[in-house]
């Protein structure tokens, strides 16, 4: 049995993301949502201030980035450090758990970026045979 199948069939795990009430669903949503995944991957490069992070994650609004960071901090994936300076300085960095999650996300990102020609060709075939969107 391969690792993926083992994970999918593991009955001895205390949480089951496929169960409606499982709290892991919320964390999965935070991690795999557009802004959560990009934020984690950006922070993998190192500690960033809010505006640096906002520039790195092109297209995210200030409000969405703030909400995303709060959710990731609450889940224990991001650490927020406020420096007692004037003006205040706040840095964000990954926790050890956040780093582990980001490593896996980056592997997925690299896979997708490396196979985008295949994805674009599949989209083209789909749109041609199905009459477009």
DACOR-V499645 format. One record per backbone hydrogen bond with DSSP energy under -0.5 kcal/mol. CO is the residue of the C=O (numbers start at 0). NH is the residue of the N-H. If there is no record, write none. Layout:
BEGIN
co = <CO:CO>
nh = <NH:NH>
END
This chain:
BEGIN
co = <1:2:3:4:5:6:8:15:18:21:22:22:23:24:25:26:27:28:32:33:34:35:36:37:38:39:40:41:42:47:48:49:50:51:52:55:56:60:61:62:63:64:65:66:67:68:69:70:71:71:72:76:78:78:79:80:80:82:82:88:89:90:91:92:94:95:96:97:98:99:100:101:102:103:104:105:106:107:108:109:110:112:114:114:115:116:117:118:119:120:121:122:123:124:125:126:126>
nh = <5:6:7:8:9:9:10:18:21:24:25:26:27:28:29:30:31:32:36:37:38:39:40:41:42:43:44:44:45:91:52:53:54:55:56:57:59:64:65:66:67:68:69:70:71:72:73:74:76:77:75:94:80:92:81:82:90:84:88:82:49:80:47:78:98:99:100:101:102:103:104:105:106:107:108:109:110:111:112:113:114:115:117:118:119:120:121:122:123:124:125:126:127:128:129:130:131>
END
